[in-house]
Amino acid sequence: MSLDPHVAVLLLSTTAAGLLMSIAGLRKNGLEWRQRRRICPSCGRELRGRACACR
């Protein structure tokens, strides 16, 4: 069983496009490696749940 050249080019181009889109998303911070710390804008404390207790 041999791989058709058209299928090979399709797989390679799709993989390359996905890789480039992932790199672009990481560079513009659309995607993040880890979650950032969330800070309450009114009291300045770190948010651990959904809302701050100061409100």
N, C-alpha and C positions, 0 to 999 in steps of 0.2 A: 504494500500500500504506500503510495507516494503522496506527498503534499502538493496540491495544485498551487502554482505560483500566484494566482489571483487571491487565493485564500491566505497564503503566507503574507502577501503585501497588505491585505485587509487587517489581519491580526497585528502585524507590526505597526501599521499606521494608527490603529485604534489604541494600542498600548502606548505609543509615543504621545498621542494627543492627551490621553488620561494622565500620563506622567507630567507633561508640561502644564496642564491645568492644575494639578495638585501643587506643583512648585509655585505657580503664579498665585494661588490661593494662600499659600504659606507666606509668601513675601508681602502680600498686602494685608496680612493679618485677618483674612477672611476665615482661615483655618488656624487653629492654634495647637501647639504641641501639648500644652497643659492649660488648665483653667487658671485664670487670673484671680487675684484676691479682690473681692468686692468690698467696697468701703461705703458706709452710710454718708450721704452728702450733708446731713444736718449735724450729726454728732462726731463723725470721723472714726467710728469704731468699725471693726471688720464684721461683715455680715456672714453669718454661718447658716442661717435658715433662709426663709423667703423674705422676711421683713425684719426691721429693726424694732427693738422694744422702746425706743425713745419717742416714737410717734404715737 
